[in-house]
Amino acid sequence: MKKFAANYVISDSGELLKNGIVVAEDDGSVLEYIDTDGQLQEIARLEFRNGIILGGFTFVKIREATPLHDFDSRFSSLILPEISGMKEISILKWLDICKKIPTLFPDMIITEIMRGITDILCTDCGFRKENTPGIYLLTGSDLIVLKLTMNCRLKRIL
C-alpha cells in the first residue's frame, strides 16, 4: 500500500481536496481519498508531491451521442472535434482537451473545466468513465488561482 499527498487531490467524484491524501494498492488502484480539510499532518510512509494528484481513469464509448446538456456551444465546440470517432479517451487525451478550454473560458478553474468535460463526455457523447490503476501528478498548473496552463503535464507516479 502507498500513500501520496499533494497541494491538491481530485477525488473520483471531482472534488478538490486541499492537502488531500490518496491511498493506493501497489498497482496504483485507488483504495481511498482522504480529505484533511487542508490540515495535512505527517503519516508513516506518506509521500508529498507538489501539484495535483488524480487517480487513473479512461473514458470508454458505450453508446451513440445524445446531446442533452445546455453547455455554452463554445465549450462543446472545443471538445467535440477532439473526440470525433474515438472509442476510448485516455487520461492524457482528456488533459489535452482540458488545456484548450482556458483560451475561451479564462475564468474557469481547474475543477470546473474537468467536471464540464466529464459531464459532456458521459452525458452527451456516450462515454463512461472507468477507473484504471495509476496515480498521476498534474504539474505546471497555477495552484494559487487553480488555473490550467499550457505547461500542464501529467506524470504517472504509481
Sequence and secondary structure as in RCSB ss.txt:
>XXXX:A:sequence
MKKFAANYVISDSGELLKNGIVVAEDDGSVLEYIDTDGQLQEIARLEFRNGIILGGFTFVKIREATPLHDFDSRF
SSLILPEISGMKEISILKWLDICKKIPTLFPDMIITEIMRGITDILCTDCGFRKENTPGIYLLTGSDLIVLKLTM
NCRLKRIL
>XXXX:A:secstr
 EEEEEEEEE TT  EEET EEEE TTS EEEEE  TT     TTEEEEEEEEEEEEEEEE S         HHH
HHHHHHHHTT SEEEHHHHHHHHHHGGGT TT  HHHHHHHHHHIIIIIS EEEEEEEEEEEEESSBTTTTB  T
T EEEE  
